[in-house]
């Protein structure tokens, strides 16, 4: 596993635990203290989102066998972050019914975003696979052309050798005929 990813993961887990504690303590506060605590929590949520983006980028840059495991972890962290956001909205909303309604509406959007992210991931994997296949085809074509050029060169060499052998044979034949005539004349 990537040390960079592990570092981000460790930071995220610490931040998530801290945010959960702050959410729990914010529920019992009132007025200005509650607003200040919620403000701290929202800043922490922004930091957590940034860490998740960094982990996502790092995971996608790793080999496929490691990437799949890390992306599964990342989905859990995203779900955890969404739960924290829901908790913050519940804390800030004075009306419990309004909070429940907002949560329902946002969960539908989160599901759509999750589906979109999964589709994007599958598309990226398919594109990578297609690019690797294209590279293999390009390499195979290059090898085929090099082999074809080598074959043409060998055939040309063989043709030249054949011509040399035929010429040598003809010359030998002429010399042999000349020597036979010379011997007959003597």
C-alpha positions as MATLAB code, in Angstrom:
seq = 'XXXXXXXXXXXXXXXXXXXXXXXXXXXXXXXXXXXXXXXXXXXXXXXXXXXXXXXXXXXXXXXXXXXXXXXXXXXXXXXXXXXXXXXXXXXXXXXXXXXXXXXXXXXXXXXXXXXXXXXXXXXXXXXXXXXXXXXXXXXXXXXXXXXXXXXXXXXXXXXXXXXXXXXXXXXXXXXXXXXXXXXXXX';
ca = [
       0.000    0.000    0.000;
       1.144    3.567   -0.621;
       2.721    5.390    2.306;
       1.198    8.615    1.019;
      -2.286    7.064    1.080;
      -1.661    5.694    4.581;
      -0.638    9.167    5.757;
      -3.806   10.727    4.346;
      -5.851    7.863    5.793;
      -4.379    8.368    9.252;
      -5.099   12.123    9.074;
      -8.658   11.464    7.908;
      -9.374    8.948   10.696;
      -8.097   11.368   13.343;
     -10.107   14.215   11.830;
     -13.257   12.081   11.568;
     -13.009   10.991   15.210;
     -12.484   14.611   16.252;
     -15.479   15.772   14.178;
     -17.685   13.058   15.690;
     -16.748   14.251   19.197;
     -17.473   17.850   18.226;
     -20.869   16.858   16.783;
     -21.758   15.052   20.001;
     -20.739   18.030   22.127;
     -22.520   20.526   19.817;
     -25.895   18.862   20.408;
     -25.911   19.980   24.047;
     -24.755   23.551   23.363;
     -26.976   26.574   22.702;
     -26.677   29.959   21.056;
     -23.301   31.406   20.179;
     -21.333   28.427   21.512;
     -23.301   26.099   19.245;
     -22.704   28.361   16.222;
     -18.977   28.462   16.941;
     -18.800   24.668   17.342;
     -20.772   24.145   14.097;
     -18.406   26.549   12.328;
     -15.427   24.490   13.555;
     -17.139   21.287   12.419;
     -17.845   22.702    8.940;
     -14.204   23.747    8.562;
     -13.212   20.228    9.615;
     -15.614   18.760    7.042;
     -13.918   20.833    4.328;
     -10.540   19.482    5.454;
     -11.928   15.933    5.447;
     -13.242   16.385    1.895;
      -9.815   17.622    0.793;
      -8.166   14.555    2.360;
     -10.642   12.245    0.609;
      -9.859   13.909   -2.731;
      -6.129   13.436   -2.090;
      -6.655    9.775   -1.149;
      -8.746    9.291   -4.295;
      -6.024   10.744   -6.525;
      -3.339    8.677   -4.810;
      -5.384    5.455   -5.034;
      -6.064    5.959   -8.747;
      -2.337    6.354   -9.437;
      -1.513    2.899   -8.022;
      -1.531   -0.533   -9.740;
      -5.010   -2.071  -10.271;
      -4.696   -4.776   -7.592;
      -3.936   -2.183   -4.879;
      -6.245    0.457   -6.345;
      -9.384   -1.695   -5.964;
      -8.763   -2.249   -2.243;
      -8.040    1.407   -1.572;
     -11.073    2.613   -3.526;
     -13.279    0.285   -1.444;
     -11.866    1.882    1.728;
     -12.395    5.279    0.191;
     -16.088    4.550   -0.410;
     -16.445    3.771    3.309;
     -14.745    7.044    4.211;
     -17.033    8.962    1.840;
     -20.052    7.333    3.461;
     -18.691    8.252    6.892;
     -18.200   11.843    5.750;
     -21.755   11.996    4.390;
     -23.040   10.750    7.763;
     -21.094   13.521    9.500;
     -22.568   16.116    7.128;
     -26.056   14.784    7.852;
     -25.380   15.028   11.574;
     -24.242   18.646   11.207;
     -27.418   19.500    9.299;
     -29.484   17.847   11.991;
     -27.670   19.872   14.648;
     -28.066   23.174   12.793;
     -31.687   22.600   11.834;
     -34.113   23.759   14.484;
     -36.970   21.850   12.902;
     -36.524   18.067   13.073;
     -39.016   17.460   10.257;
     -37.155   19.853    7.965;
     -33.877   18.103    8.788;
     -35.386   14.701    7.975;
     -36.789   16.062    4.692;
     -33.420   17.592    3.732;
     -31.678   14.334    4.593;
     -34.020   12.349    2.340;
     -33.533   14.727   -0.578;
     -29.763   14.740   -0.211;
     -29.500   10.968    0.118;
     -31.122   10.685   -3.314;
     -28.518   13.086   -4.700;
     -25.729   11.196   -2.945;
     -26.936    7.936   -4.497;
     -26.944    9.552   -7.946;
     -23.441   10.923   -7.356;
     -22.255    7.501   -6.168;
     -23.662    5.841   -9.297;
     -22.007    8.507  -11.428;
     -18.684    7.953   -9.647;
     -18.965    4.183  -10.146;
     -19.740    4.659  -13.833;
     -16.800    7.017  -14.173;
     -14.543    4.462  -12.449;
     -15.691    1.677  -14.789;
     -15.211    3.964  -17.781;
     -11.687    4.843  -16.658;
     -10.841    1.163  -16.173;
     -12.236    0.330  -19.630;
     -10.264    3.182  -21.168;
      -7.069    1.964  -19.475;
      -7.685   -1.568  -20.722;
      -8.359   -0.260  -24.248;
      -5.169    1.825  -24.182;
      -3.106   -1.175  -23.071;
      -4.641   -3.290  -25.853;
      -3.894   -0.567  -28.401;
      -0.288   -0.427  -27.200;
       0.059   -4.202  -27.545;
      -1.402   -4.086  -31.066;
       0.965   -1.243  -31.996;
       3.946   -3.201  -30.635;
       2.853   -6.352  -32.480;
       2.471   -4.412  -35.726;
       5.939   -2.905  -35.293;
       7.418   -6.368  -34.685;
       5.590   -7.723  -37.744;
       6.946   -4.932  -39.969;
      10.485   -5.442  -38.654;
      10.186   -9.187  -39.296;
       8.867   -8.524  -42.802;
      11.811   -6.199  -43.555;
      14.226   -8.821  -42.249;
      12.569  -11.467  -44.444;
      12.894   -9.252  -47.544;
      16.566   -8.645  -46.736;
      17.212  -12.387  -46.329;
      15.457  -13.148  -49.639;
      17.579  -10.514  -51.410;
      20.769  -12.018  -49.931;
      19.696  -15.502  -51.004;
      18.931  -14.231  -54.525;
      22.404  -12.641  -54.763;
      24.036  -15.840  -53.510;
      22.056  -17.855  -56.067;
      23.182  -15.533  -58.837;
      26.799  -15.849  -57.644;
      26.534  -19.647  -57.564;
      24.967  -19.759  -61.040;
      27.679  -17.459  -62.383;
      30.377  -19.606  -60.753;
      28.756  -22.736  -62.193;
      28.634  -21.217  -65.684;
      32.266  -20.097  -65.399;
      33.288  -23.554  -64.205;
      31.404  -25.127  -67.092;
      33.134  -22.847  -69.605;
      36.561  -23.603  -68.117;
      35.816  -27.295  -68.154;
      34.718  -27.155  -71.809;
      37.817  -25.156  -72.724;
      40.116  -27.645  -70.971;
      38.411  -30.592  -72.669;
      38.890  -28.988  -76.115;
      42.488  -28.180  -75.313;
      43.140  -31.759  -74.236;
      41.530  -33.071  -77.406;
      43.714  -30.867  -79.564;
      46.871  -32.112  -77.985;
];
